Every structure is written in structure tokens, then in C-alpha cells.
Amino acid sequence: MNSLAESDSPTPPKLIEKRHLPVTDNLGRYPEDLQPWGAHASGITTTDDGTVWVNWYGGTCGPPDEHGAYKGDPRAASRIYLATLAPADVRFSEPTLVAGDGNLKFMDANLFVDRERIWAFYVRDGGRNDTVVYKSAPVQPTLSWSEEKTIPVPHLGRIMNPPIRHGDQWIAPISAFDKKVGPWRDVILVGSKDGGQSWHFLARLENQDQHVLLREPCLVSFPNELHMYARVCVVDSSWKAVSREDPRWCVHRAISRDGGLTWSRTEPIDVPNYDSKVSVIRYGPEHLLMAYNSAPMRFPLVMAASSDRGATWETCGEIDPGPGEMSYPTLFLDKNGRLHMTYTWKRREIHYKEFAFS
């Protein structure tokens, strides 16, 4: 069958890989002995005609490590790019520029489709004055982008997972940096009831343990619940990461039953997380899939499934064994029940995979 949406079985799904394609071609485009070019933090969506859309950010990097992965983020004046894959195509289109002026660093890309428009969310002036911004365009072969708008956040903010629809509004998950409290410690949720024209504050989430920093939140919608899953970093009093043996190095979750206004305590779930992004989607009445790194070195990249709304999880497949960084996955389930994902490959390239359920 194409989807497990009608299944109540607790058995983890079997994922069948249908396609594996590079989105970028930086290794072919930029010789390593000249100026290494990196790619990171991608977003993905599909449109009704079956076209796959992917955006990411890219820029120059430092030298690669022993596994061929570039060290650190793409830097300098990073730009946001977008490429598409039509149903009959065997490779992604040449990238087009979404944002970037050669001066500021643009980073952390995501995509969201509403009706006949595609929305690009990203960060402007990354690393200095992190600001969450967005623009939209009618879904057409040649995109005509609107003017860039800012999502108002009371602190510096980043958006690493896309907004979702929940009830009568969109809700966007944002990592917040408050210099008075600590680095990237909290989650801020904002909502829009007018299709992204304006935004209002919903809630701020922080872990009760001040040494567990919540980062890069991901939202999942059920009919009567909203879940938030977050990457964590566990630090000591001097903000240095503690031993990886500490049991708090796990994905953390919180639940809201009033549309995101109030939340349960953020609690660890039985999925290891070593300060790397996770992506979670719903694919059935009680069923969730999560892509994440199961080890501190950010490889392998694996998938886990839950049949009880995220209370328990079981590994159901390895996406990319590495070595080298295989990280920052983004999952998307299309209307036909096909699972799509993108991820960072050694910080050199963005890779794409499509799966069917068995």
C-alpha cells in the first residue's frame, strides 16, 4: 500500500527507497583546490502537480575533515537557493536565487505551500542579528517573489522547521536567543490567522532544567493536540556541553491542547539527540516518523517510528550511514502518501530521497 494512514498496527513501517538524487552539484561545480562551496539546512515541499521543491543555503567553507565533511557552516555572504524536480525529471533543475545580496549571511531555509502560493522562510543576517523573514510567490515555472517580510520575535530568532497548519491558523516554531537568559535556550511559537500577512505571539517554552537548551523546534498537528519536538544541548554552568553519557541528551517533547497557547512541561523521550536537528511528521491517526542522528558525530542518519503519538519509538531504517556529517533532515509527506526528505551531505551537498511504505 502507498500509505499507512489507515493502519493501527504498532509494527514499524518498512520504508522502500524509490529515488536518491543530489539536489546540488557543488563537487562538480567548484573544484576543491579553488574555493570550497558548502550547502546546509534544507527545506522541502511538493505541489499538486507532483513537483518537488527544495531550498537551502550555501556559501564558502573551511577545509574538510578526515571524512570529507566541511567544518562549520557555510559562511561569508551565504545565499538562499531553490531547485525543483518535476515528476518526469531525473535530476533537479539548476538552482535559482531566493535571497542574498553578497553582504549579509542568509541561512536556515524552509518551504511551505498554501493554496496556490509557495512560501520561503529563512534567516537574514545570520550570526549577527538573526531575523526570521519570509516571502511568497504564485506556484508557476518562473517565480515572482513578493517583498520580504519579517516575523516579529522579541529576541533574535531562527526557523529550522517549517510552519504547520493547526486549526484555523498557521503556527511557526522559532528558536529564540535571549542574551539575558542564555544562548538558543527557548522556543517561541507565533501564529497567523490571515495566511501569513500578520503574526501574533502564542507561547514561549523553556525547559525546567536550565542546563537543557531547546533548539530548532518541530511541530506536529493532531486533531486535538499540538506536539513540539526539539533538539537539545546539555550544558554545565559555564555553557559548555556536558558528557555525552548524560541521559538528558534526548529529543524533548511538549504538548498543547489549546491551539498552542499553553503547554505541558518539556520532557525527554526515548530518542537520543546530540545537539543536531530532528524532523517529525504525522503519517496516520496516531503514527509519527522521525529522522535524526543516532550518534554524536552526526552519522548515521536514521528513521524511527511511533504508533502512540510519540510516547514510544522504534528504529525503522537507516537513511545514510556516512561517514561524514549526514544531518539536518527535513521530512514531507505528500497527498499521495509518498515520503520525501532532504538532508545535508557532508556540508558539501544537499541530498534528496523518496520513499514508499510497504
Buried (B, 14 or more C-beta within 10 A) or exposed (E): EEBBBEBEEEEBBEBEEEEEBBBBBBBEEBEEEEEBBBBBBBBBBBBEEBBBBBBBBBBBBBEBBEEBBBEEBBBEEBBBBBBBBEEEEEEBBEBEEBBBEEEBBBBBBBBBBEEEBBBBBBBBBBEEEBBBBBBBBEBEEEBEBBEBBEBEBEBBBBBBBBBBEBBEBBBBBBBBBBEEEBEBBBBBBBBBEEEBEEBEEBBBBBBEBEBBBBBBBBBBBBEEBBBBBBBBBBBEEEEEBBEEEEEBBBBBBBBBEEBBEEBEEBEBBEBBBBBBBBBBBBBBBBBBBBBBBBBBBBBBBBBBBBBEBBEBBEBBBBBBEBBBBBBBBBBBBBEEBBBBBBBBBBBBBBBBBBBBBE
